[in-house]
Amino acid sequence: MKRRNFLKNTVATTAGAMIIPTIVPSSVFGANAPSNKINIGQIGCGRIARSHDMQETLKYDQARMIAVCDLDSNRMADGKKLVESTYSKKYGSDNMVDVKMYGDYREMLLNKDIDAVQISTPDHWHSQPAIEAALAGKDIYIQKPTSLTIAEGRTLSDIVHKTGVILQVGTQQRSSAQFRVAAELVRNGRIGKLHTVKIGLPGDPAGPEAAEMPVPKNLNYDMWLGSTPEVPYTEIGVHPQKGYGRPGWLRLEKYGAGMITGWGQHHYDSAAWGMDTEYTGPISVEAIAQFPKAGLHNVHGDFMVKHEYANDITVYTSGGYTNGIRYEGEDGWIFVSRGSYVASASDPVDLARSAKALDASDPKILQSKIGKDEINLYRSEEHHGDWLNSVKTRKQPCTPIEIGHRACSVCLISHIAMKVPGVLNWDPKAERFLDNDLANSMLSRPQRYPYGTEYVKR
C-alpha cells in the first residue's frame, strides 16, 4: 500500500481512539500535507529534464520531487540543487525537502516512498527503466521515443497493461489546444474525406571526426552505454561536460535513429489523432534518405517517407515541408504546428515558417464549432499536469502507452525503410513486415549483457 493511502486509511480506521495533539501545524492535515503528495523520482537530469520535465512537474503542488538519479554525478548534484532551490523559492523555506541522490535508478526504484518516476534519459535508456518501474509498481512519465525497437516497445506496453500502472508518454503536442482542434475538425469532416497528410520534419547534419578521450571520473560510462556496443568515449558522442546544450548522442544510431524518432513521434502521434489510426499503423512504408559518409554522427539527413494506410490515407514526411502537419481533404486543408512554442532552446523549429499555429484553406473551417454529439477528443491543458491527475484518479492519461508505442512504431519502421530499399508491406496487428527477412531482422537489436530489456527479471 502506498504511504499516503496507508496514512489516510490509518486515520480513518482509528479515528475513535486517536488523541490529536493540541498544537499541530495545519499543513500536516491540509492539502499540502506530505501524505497527500505524489512523491516523484527523477531519472536523468540532463537538458530535457532541466528545461522541460522537471520544470513542468515542479509547478504542481500535488507533486513532490524527492529523489534524482543520473549516471553523471555532476548532473545529479545539479538536479538536486535545482529541485531544492525551486522549492525554497516557492515555499519560502530551505527545509521543504532533502532530495536523495542515486547513481543507479534501480536503487531508486527500491525506495517505497517514491510513487512515480519521470524518465528523461537518452533514447536507448527509455524502455528498460520504464519496464522496471512498472514492475516495481511506480507510475511513469517517459520521454519519447517510447523505445529503441519495435520489440522493446511491445514488451513495455504489455507490461504496463499487466501491472496497471499509469504511464504518460511525453508527446506533449496532445496538450496543445491547436493539435486537438485540428484533429477534431478533421475527424468531424470539416475538410471532407481526408486523403493525404504531409508532415514537415527536418534531418540532422553530419558531425566532425572525434578522437577517443579519457572517460570523466564523474560519468559511469559503461552503464551509460547500457545495452549498446562498447565504443570509445568522446564528449560530443555523449553530452557536454559543461552546460546543458544539445547532446551529441542524438546524432548517433547506437542510441536512437535521429529526427525520425526524436521529433517524429510527436508528429506521427498528432497525425494519428486526426487520422483515427491511434491503435494501428500503416500497411506499407517506403523511404529514401541521405546518411553521412564521414564523421562521428551518423543519423539520417534529408529524407522522404511515404506511408499508406488501410483507410486510403497516404502520409508523406520530409524536411521539405514546413515543420508541422497538413491534413488535406476533398473540401480543403488544415495545417497545424507548435507555432512559437518550444520545449527547449535547441528545438529544431523555424519560428518564421511555423509561427502560425493553426491555418486552413478557408478561415470558416477554423471557426466551425464541434457539437456535443460529434467527436470530442481528450482535453488536456498541460501534459505533466494531466499525468499527475491520472496518477490520482487512476484514469488513463492523454497519451497512454499503447498509443505511444504505435506512434513510435511508425518512426521505427520508417527508419528501417531508409535502410531497406523498395516498398515494405507492414502488418500493424502482427507488428512484422510481410515477406522481408532483412527488414524483420531490424525489429530488435542485440543487447549487451547485463543491460537491456531482455535481461529484466519479470
FINUBA-740056 format. One record per residue (C-alpha): residue number from 1; residue in three letters; x, y, z. Coordinates in Angstrom, 3 decimals. Layout:
R   mardren   senu         px         py         pz
R       NUM    Ala          X          Y          Z
...
END
This chain:
R   mardren   senu         px         py         pz
R         1    Met      0.000      0.000      0.000
R         2    Lys      1.310      3.447     -0.883
R         3    Arg      2.404      5.614      2.007
R         4    Arg     -0.171      8.371      1.505
R         5    Asn     -3.023      5.827      1.303
R         6    Phe     -1.729      3.997      4.365
R         7    Leu     -1.769      7.197      6.382
R         8    Lys     -5.260      8.119      5.196
R         9    Asn     -6.643      4.666      5.972
R        10    Thr     -4.960      4.583      9.383
R        11    Val     -6.549      7.885     10.375
R        12    Ala     -9.964      6.709      9.163
R        13    Thr     -9.939      3.348     10.982
R        14    Thr     -8.615      4.659     14.298
R        15    Ala    -10.410      7.999     14.466
R        16    Gly    -12.367      6.991     17.526
R        17    Ala     -9.278      6.197     19.522
R        18    Met     -6.871      8.868     18.270
R        19    Ile     -5.678     11.625     20.547
R        20    Ile     -4.583     14.586     18.460
R        21    Pro     -2.045     16.976     19.993
R        22    Thr     -3.381     20.402     20.860
R        23    Ile     -0.937     22.258     18.623
R        24    Val     -0.361     20.779     15.175
R        25    Pro      0.759     22.669     12.061
R        26    Ser     -2.209     22.973      9.705
R        27    Ser     -0.044     21.709      6.834
R        28    Val      0.111     18.252      8.411
R        29    Phe     -3.570     17.653      7.674
R        30    Gly     -4.116     20.093      4.812
R        31    Ala     -3.985     19.717      1.057
R        32    Asn     -0.222     20.277      1.113
R        33    Ala      0.452     17.587      3.694
R        34    Pro      3.295     15.249      2.652
R        35    Ser      0.887     12.303      2.750
R        36    Asn     -1.243     13.941      0.028
R        37    Lys      1.655     14.472     -2.352
R        38    Ile      2.728     12.300     -5.262
R        39    Asn      6.355     11.544     -4.450
R        40    Ile      8.433     11.583     -7.632
R        41    Gly     11.887     10.309     -8.521
R        42    Gln     13.610     11.929    -11.499
R        43    Ile     15.639      9.562    -13.705
R        44    Gly     18.016     11.585    -15.880
R        45    Cys     18.916     15.198    -15.048
R        46    Gly     20.157     16.463    -18.412
R        47    Arg     18.926     19.021    -20.930
R        48    Ile     15.331     17.877    -21.461
R        49    Ala     14.857     17.178    -17.747
R        50    Arg     16.100     20.571    -16.605
R        51    Ser     14.446     22.656    -19.315
R        52    His     11.175     20.751    -19.560
R        53    Asp     10.215     17.707    -17.473
R        54    Met     11.458     18.817    -14.059
R        55    Gln     10.405     22.428    -14.568
R        56    Glu      6.864     21.474    -15.582
R        57    Thr      6.318     18.981    -12.757
R        58    Leu      7.794     21.242    -10.074
R        59    Lys      4.992     23.725    -10.776
R        60    Tyr      2.363     21.448     -9.257
R        61    Asp      1.606     21.441     -5.541
R        62    Gln      0.242     17.914     -5.730
R        63    Ala      3.703     16.635     -6.680
R        64    Arg      6.834     16.470     -4.566
R        65    Met     10.142     15.568     -6.203
R        66    Ile     12.117     13.722     -3.547
R        67    Ala     14.895     11.972     -5.486
R        68    Val     17.095     12.405     -8.540
R        69    Cys     19.242      9.953    -10.475
R        70    Asp     21.910     10.395    -13.127
R        71    Leu     24.964      8.480    -14.311
R        72    Asp     26.874     11.775    -14.360
R        73    Ser     27.400     12.747    -10.719
R        74    Asn     27.791     16.439    -11.621
R        75    Arg     24.426     16.481    -13.348
R        76    Met     22.878     14.554    -10.481
R        77    Ala     24.117     17.161     -7.985
R        78    Asp     22.813     19.945    -10.252
R        79    Gly     19.435     18.178    -10.340
R        80    Lys     19.259     18.044     -6.557
R        81    Lys     20.173     21.731     -6.376
R        82    Leu     17.507     22.641     -8.956
R        83    Val     14.747     20.861     -7.043
R        84    Glu     15.699     22.170     -3.625
R        85    Ser     16.198     25.768     -4.801
R        86    Thr     12.856     25.700     -6.660
R        87    Tyr     11.005     24.534     -3.552
R        88    Ser     12.897     27.034     -1.398
R        89    Lys     11.757     29.932     -3.605
R        90    Lys      8.236     28.557     -3.943
R        91    Tyr      7.536     27.903     -0.269
R        92    Gly      9.959     30.294      1.410
R        93    Ser     11.720     27.532      3.299
R        94    Asp     15.064     25.747      2.898
R        95    Asn     13.742     22.654      4.636
R        96    Met     10.912     21.610      2.329
R        97    Val     12.719     18.525      1.032
R        98    Asp     16.134     16.871      1.243
R        99    Val     16.415     15.359     -2.231
R       100    Lys     18.051     11.938     -2.264
R       101    Met     20.613     11.201     -4.986
R       102    Tyr     21.020      7.846     -6.769
R       103    Gly     23.745      6.824     -9.182
R       104    Asp     21.655      3.800    -10.219
R       105    Tyr     17.923      4.108    -10.892
R       106    Arg     17.390      0.506     -9.778
R       107    Glu     18.240      1.560     -6.235
R       108    Met     15.771      4.432     -6.541
R       109    Leu     13.021      2.006     -7.517
R       110    Leu     13.512      0.183     -4.203
R       111    Asn     12.516      3.338     -2.307
R       112    Lys      8.954      2.656     -1.166
R       113    Asp      8.327      6.355     -0.522
R       114    Ile      8.510      7.014     -4.266
R       115    Asp      5.140      6.776     -6.032
R       116    Ala      6.169      7.703     -9.565
R       117    Val      9.180      8.383    -11.778
R       118    Gln      9.967     10.658    -14.681
R       119    Ile     12.326      9.179    -17.273
R       120    Ser     14.291     11.852    -19.140
R       121    Thr     17.235      9.753    -20.282
R       122    Pro     18.887      9.219    -23.699
R       123    Asp     16.671      7.241    -26.085
R       124    His     18.415      3.899    -25.553
R       125    Trp     17.622      4.164    -21.836
R       126    His     13.858      4.700    -22.128
R       127    Ser     12.224      1.271    -22.248
R       128    Gln     14.286     -0.622    -19.686
R       129    Pro     13.837      1.730    -16.699
R       130    Ala     10.159      2.141    -17.638
R       131    Ile      9.669     -1.631    -17.624
R       132    Glu     11.452     -1.973    -14.284
R       133    Ala      9.495      0.950    -12.820
R       134    Ala      6.219     -0.665    -13.894
R       135    Leu      7.261     -3.962    -12.315
R       136    Ala      8.073     -2.032     -9.126
R       137    Gly      4.561     -0.514     -9.128
R       138    Lys      5.681      3.037     -9.921
R       139    Asp      3.673      5.305    -12.208
R       140    Ile      5.685      6.689    -15.106
R       141    Tyr      6.197      9.742    -17.285
R       142    Ile      8.506      8.744    -20.144
R       143    Gln     10.158     10.927    -22.733
R       144    Lys      9.725      9.979    -26.355
R       145    Pro     10.660      7.948    -28.333
R       146    Thr      8.992      5.241    -26.321
R       147    Ser     11.510      2.607    -27.392
R       148    Leu     14.611      1.958    -29.458
R       149    Thr     12.988     -1.005    -31.273
R       150    Ile      9.540     -2.420    -32.036
R       151    Ala     10.280     -5.407    -29.778
R       152    Glu     11.145     -3.179    -26.807
R       153    Gly      8.029     -1.084    -27.273
R       154    Arg      5.730     -4.088    -27.425
R       155    Thr      7.265     -5.512    -24.236
R       156    Leu      6.867     -2.191    -22.431
R       157    Ser      3.229     -1.764    -23.458
R       158    Asp      2.335     -5.314    -22.428
R       159    Ile      3.982     -4.953    -19.004
R       160    Val      2.361     -1.588    -18.305
R       161    His     -1.062     -3.080    -19.070
R       162    Lys     -0.322     -6.140    -16.950
R       163    Thr      0.815     -4.146    -13.907
R       164    Gly     -1.862     -1.460    -14.177
R       165    Val      0.491      1.475    -13.585
R       166    Ile     -0.220      4.857    -15.121
R       167    Leu      2.167      5.804    -17.929
R       168    Gln      2.156      9.059    -19.844
R       169    Val      4.283      9.326    -22.998
R       170    Gly      5.920     12.736    -23.397
R       171    Thr      4.278     13.685    -26.688
R       172    Gln      3.121     16.982    -25.238
R       173    Gln      1.612     18.241    -28.500
R       174    Arg     -1.549     16.424    -27.366
R       175    Ser     -1.806     19.010    -24.616
R       176    Ser     -1.526     21.944    -27.034
R       177    Ala     -5.037     23.049    -27.971
R       178    Gln     -4.343     23.622    -31.674
R       179    Phe     -3.382     19.979    -32.283
R       180    Arg     -6.604     18.774    -30.653
R       181    Val     -8.697     21.333    -32.546
R       182    Ala     -7.116     20.346    -35.864
R       183    Ala     -7.715     16.648    -35.173
R       184    Glu    -11.333     17.262    -34.146
R       185    Leu    -12.067     19.295    -37.264
R       186    Val    -10.583     16.602    -39.480
R       187    Arg    -12.295     13.737    -37.645
R       188    Asn    -15.648     15.542    -37.925
R       189    Gly    -15.370     16.026    -41.679
R       190    Arg    -14.758     19.765    -41.882
R       191    Ile    -12.366     19.301    -44.822
R       192    Gly    -14.301     16.421    -46.355
R       193    Lys    -12.830     12.962    -46.749
R       194    Leu     -9.195     13.006    -45.667
R       195    His     -6.859     11.544    -48.291
R       196    Thr     -3.352     12.975    -47.697
R       197    Val     -1.242     14.100    -44.747
R       198    Lys      2.045     15.959    -45.194
R       199    Ile      4.411     16.144    -42.237
R       200    Gly      7.353     18.524    -42.060
R       201    Leu     10.322     17.082    -40.185
R       202    Pro     13.992     18.066    -40.656
R       203    Gly     17.012     15.795    -40.766
R       204    Asp     20.298     16.201    -38.880
R       205    Pro     23.633     17.448    -40.244
R       206    Ala     26.766     15.310    -40.284
R       207    Gly     29.263     15.727    -37.474
R       208    Pro     33.062     16.024    -37.253
R       209    Glu     35.576     13.287    -36.617
R       210    Ala     36.275     12.758    -32.910
R       211    Ala     39.257     11.120    -31.223
R       212    Glu     38.954      8.894    -28.175
R       213    Met     39.060     10.748    -24.858
R       214    Pro     39.530      9.706    -21.223
R       215    Val     36.200      8.973    -19.532
R       216    Pro     35.390     11.717    -16.986
R       217    Lys     35.526     10.490    -13.378
R       218    Asn     32.028     11.833    -12.800
R       219    Leu     30.465      9.610    -15.537
R       220    Asn     29.535      5.922    -15.277
R       221    Tyr     30.213      5.396    -18.962
R       222    Asp     29.737      1.624    -19.051
R       223    Met     26.207      1.921    -17.669
R       224    Trp     25.554      4.987    -19.855
R       225    Leu     26.265      2.805    -22.913
R       226    Gly     23.825      0.277    -21.489
R       227    Ser     22.669     -2.351    -23.959
R       228    Thr     24.572     -0.767    -26.863
R       229    Pro     28.022     -1.980    -28.012
R       230    Glu     31.138     -0.724    -26.246
R       231    Val     32.734      2.209    -28.069
R       232    Pro     35.488      4.643    -27.055
R       233    Tyr     34.304      7.721    -25.152
R       234    Thr     34.080     11.085    -26.889
R       235    Glu     32.400     14.095    -25.328
R       236    Ile     30.479     15.019    -28.487
R       237    Gly     29.156     11.456    -28.610
R       238    Val     27.590     11.711    -25.141
R       239    His     26.754     15.106    -23.592
R       240    Pro     28.637     18.318    -22.782
R       241    Gln     30.636     18.241    -19.577
R       242    Lys     29.901     21.942    -19.138
R       243    Gly     26.424     23.265    -19.663
R       244    Tyr     23.286     21.611    -20.990
R       245    Gly     23.433     22.142    -24.741
R       246    Arg     22.046     19.669    -27.282
R       247    Pro     23.841     16.361    -26.640
R       248    Gly     25.768     14.519    -29.329
R       249    Trp     24.147     11.139    -28.683
R       250    Leu     21.052     12.431    -30.505
R       251    Arg     23.025     12.085    -33.751
R       252    Leu     24.334      8.562    -33.206
R       253    Glu     22.381      5.497    -34.371
R       254    Lys     23.649      3.427    -31.456
R       255    Tyr     21.385      5.439    -29.173
R       256    Gly     18.475      6.401    -31.418
R       257    Ala     17.539      6.994    -35.038
R       258    Gly     17.840     10.757    -35.393
R       259    Met     14.992     13.151    -36.082
R       260    Ile     12.657     10.424    -37.357
R       261    Thr     12.305      9.283    -33.737
R       262    Gly     13.462     12.451    -31.970
R       263    Trp     10.621     14.581    -33.328
R       264    Gly      8.858     12.031    -35.492
R       265    Gln      6.936     10.533    -32.597
R       266    His      5.437     13.937    -31.794
R       267    His      4.100     14.468    -35.295
R       268    Tyr      3.081     10.868    -36.025
R       269    Asp      1.190     10.799    -32.728
R       270    Ser     -0.633     14.034    -33.550
R       271    Ala     -1.353     12.940    -37.118
R       272    Ala     -2.781      9.613    -35.936
R       273    Trp     -5.158     11.586    -33.704
R       274    Gly     -6.632     13.288    -36.747
R       275    Met     -6.479     10.165    -38.933
R       276    Asp     -8.202      7.927    -36.339
R       277    Thr     -5.306      5.441    -36.524
R       278    Glu     -4.001      5.683    -32.947
R       279    Tyr     -4.195      1.952    -32.263
R       280    Thr     -2.958      0.687    -35.597
R       281    Gly     -0.371      1.705    -38.182
R       282    Pro      0.363      1.921    -41.893
R       283    Ile      0.149     -1.091    -44.170
R       284    Ser      3.167     -0.046    -46.237
R       285    Val      6.224      2.173    -45.927
R       286    Glu      8.804      3.379    -48.446
R       287    Ala     11.687      5.782    -47.818
R       288    Ile     14.789      7.394    -49.202
R       289    Ala     17.393      9.123    -47.041
R       290    Gln     20.885     10.549    -47.078
R       291    Phe     23.366      9.344    -44.457
R       292    Pro     26.761     10.900    -43.618
R       293    Lys     29.758      9.283    -45.321
R       294    Ala     32.255     10.531    -42.741
R       295    Gly     32.383     11.935    -39.207
R       296    Leu     31.175     10.706    -35.839
R       297    His     27.488     11.491    -36.233
R       298    Asn     25.676      9.053    -38.498
R       299    Val     21.881      9.512    -38.287
R       300    His     19.858     10.415    -41.382
R       301    Gly     19.953     13.808    -43.050
R       302    Asp     17.481     14.831    -45.770
R       303    Phe     14.813     12.204    -46.336
R       304    Met     11.319     11.415    -47.520
R       305    Val      8.997      8.702    -46.221
R       306    Lys      5.690      7.527    -47.662
R       307    His      3.131      5.581    -45.604
R       308    Glu     -0.122      4.112    -46.865
R       309    Tyr     -2.982      3.219    -44.528
R       310    Ala     -5.864      0.783    -44.844
R       311    Asn     -8.350      3.685    -44.705
R       312    Asp     -6.952      5.062    -48.005
R       313    Ile     -4.884      7.847    -46.402
R       314    Thr     -1.344      8.475    -47.670
R       315    Val      1.194     10.207    -45.435
R       316    Tyr      4.340     11.915    -46.720
R       317    Thr      7.093     13.085    -44.361
R       318    Ser     10.047     15.261    -45.369
R       319    Gly     12.189     18.165    -44.308
R       320    Gly     10.997     19.882    -47.463
R       321    Tyr      7.652     20.605    -45.798
R       322    Thr      7.160     23.247    -43.105
R       323    Asn      7.603     21.687    -39.659
R       324    Gly      4.095     20.638    -38.687
R       325    Ile      1.160     18.628    -40.034
R       326    Arg     -1.001     19.421    -43.060
R       327    Tyr     -4.247     17.461    -43.435
R       328    Glu     -5.627     17.505    -46.987
R       329    Gly     -9.223     16.537    -47.688
R       330    Glu    -11.625     16.672    -50.608
R       331    Asp    -13.001     20.031    -49.410
R       332    Gly     -9.911     21.821    -48.104
R       333    Trp     -6.866     21.600    -45.844
R       334    Ile     -5.792     22.310    -42.267
R       335    Phe     -2.220     22.980    -41.140
R       336    Val     -1.137     22.756    -37.513
R       337    Ser      2.232     23.353    -35.838
R       338    Arg      3.686     24.309    -32.474
R       339    Gly      3.802     27.950    -33.517
R       340    Ser      6.169     29.814    -31.216
R       341    Tyr      6.221     27.117    -28.523
R       342    Val      9.481     25.245    -27.876
R       343    Ala     10.145     22.683    -25.136
R       344    Ser     13.851     23.513    -25.072
R       345    Ala     16.081     26.148    -26.649
R       346    Ser     17.531     23.656    -29.144
R       347    Asp     14.199     22.521    -30.631
R       348    Pro     14.542     22.331    -34.447
R       349    Val     11.739     24.804    -35.140
R       350    Asp     11.911     27.511    -37.795
R       351    Leu      9.688     30.000    -35.988
R       352    Ala      9.415     32.261    -39.016
R       353    Arg      7.940     29.442    -41.126
R       354    Ser      5.718     27.877    -38.458
R       355    Ala      4.665     30.936    -36.453
R       356    Lys      1.009     30.424    -37.346
R       357    Ala     -0.018     27.511    -35.181
R       358    Leu     -3.313     26.760    -36.928
R       359    Asp     -4.298     27.586    -40.514
R       360    Ala     -6.790     26.373    -43.087
R       361    Ser     -7.718     26.762    -46.745
R       362    Asp    -10.797     28.691    -45.615
R       363    Pro    -10.930     30.624    -42.295
R       364    Lys    -14.512     29.438    -41.823
R       365    Ile    -13.192     25.912    -41.255
R       366    Leu    -11.409     27.052    -38.080
R       367    Gln    -14.484     28.933    -36.878
R       368    Ser    -16.602     25.782    -37.027
R       369    Lys    -17.860     24.558    -33.648
R       370    Ile    -17.747     20.891    -32.677
R       371    Gly    -21.155     19.826    -31.369
R       372    Lys    -21.791     17.732    -28.268
R       373    Asp    -22.974     14.841    -30.431
R       374    Glu    -19.846     14.942    -32.604
R       375    Ile    -16.374     13.522    -31.924
R       376    Asn    -14.899     15.395    -28.954
R       377    Leu    -11.311     14.391    -28.247
R       378    Tyr     -9.495     14.193    -24.914
R       379    Arg     -8.712     17.635    -23.487
R       380    Ser     -5.507     18.304    -21.575
R       381    Glu     -4.189     21.746    -20.704
R       382    Glu     -0.660     20.646    -19.730
R       383    His      0.933     17.255    -20.261
R       384    His      2.696     16.760    -16.936
R       385    Gly     -0.329     18.012    -15.022
R       386    Asp     -2.513     15.607    -16.970
R       387    Trp     -0.198     12.760    -15.906
R       388    Leu     -0.347     13.788    -12.240
R       389    Asn     -4.126     13.947    -12.414
R       390    Ser     -4.212     10.423    -13.863
R       391    Val     -1.920      9.185    -11.090
R       392    Lys     -4.523     10.388     -8.589
R       393    Thr     -7.687      9.329    -10.438
R       394    Arg     -6.233      6.121    -11.972
R       395    Lys     -7.864      7.057    -15.271
R       396    Gln     -5.785      6.778    -18.447
R       397    Pro     -3.842      9.944    -19.389
R       398    Cys     -3.753     11.880    -22.631
R       399    Thr     -1.088      9.669    -24.240
R       400    Pro     -1.202      6.156    -22.758
R       401    Ile      1.457      3.592    -23.579
R       402    Glu     -0.223      1.740    -26.454
R       403    Ile     -0.871      4.981    -28.350
R       404    Gly      2.727      5.986    -27.671
R       405    His      4.057      2.637    -28.843
R       406    Arg      2.046      2.824    -32.074
R       407    Ala      3.324      6.322    -32.894
R       408    Cys      6.890      5.250    -32.108
R       409    Ser      6.438      2.195    -34.341
R       410    Val      5.742      4.441    -37.327
R       411    Cys      9.077      6.172    -36.653
R       412    Leu     10.969      2.899    -36.294
R       413    Ile      9.627      1.222    -39.430
R       414    Ser     10.369      4.460    -41.310
R       415    His     13.976      4.239    -40.172
R       416    Ile     14.132      0.617    -41.305
R       417    Ala     12.718      1.647    -44.700
R       418    Met     15.568      4.157    -45.026
R       419    Lys     17.947      1.163    -44.947
R       420    Val     15.929     -1.405    -46.938
R       421    Pro     15.010     -0.336    -50.498
R       422    Gly     11.593     -0.666    -52.059
R       423    Val      8.076     -0.762    -50.682
R       424    Leu      7.849     -2.653    -47.376
R       425    Asn      4.464     -4.132    -46.544
R       426    Trp      3.684     -3.901    -42.835
R       427    Asp      1.184     -5.864    -40.746
R       428    Pro      0.248     -3.499    -37.878
R       429    Lys     -1.528     -6.269    -35.971
R       430    Ala      1.334     -8.772    -36.032
R       431    Glu      3.900     -5.920    -35.999
R       432    Arg      6.001     -7.565    -38.677
R       433    Phe      6.902     -6.949    -42.304
R       434    Leu      5.429     -9.277    -44.902
R       435    Asp      7.967    -11.456    -46.707
R       436    Asn     11.052     -9.394    -45.893
R       437    Asp     13.512    -11.126    -43.599
R       438    Leu     16.040     -8.289    -43.729
R       439    Ala     13.526     -5.708    -42.542
R       440    Asn     12.195     -8.059    -39.842
R       441    Ser     15.729     -8.609    -38.558
R       442    Met     15.777     -4.900    -37.643
R       443    Leu     12.724     -5.084    -35.365
R       444    Ser     15.065     -5.778    -32.452
R       445    Arg     18.753     -5.241    -31.674
R       446    Pro     21.376     -7.353    -29.917
R       447    Gln     21.679     -6.259    -26.281
R       448    Arg     24.932     -6.102    -24.323
R       449    Tyr     24.608     -8.075    -21.103
R       450    Pro     23.730     -7.273    -18.344
R       451    Tyr     21.859     -4.296    -19.790
R       452    Gly     18.740     -4.433    -21.946
R       453    Thr     15.063     -5.280    -21.734
R       454    Glu     15.794     -8.953    -22.494
R       455    Tyr     17.564     -9.332    -19.150
R       456    Val     14.925     -7.684    -16.928
R       457    Lys     13.594    -10.135    -14.356
R       458    Arg      9.828    -10.405    -14.618
END
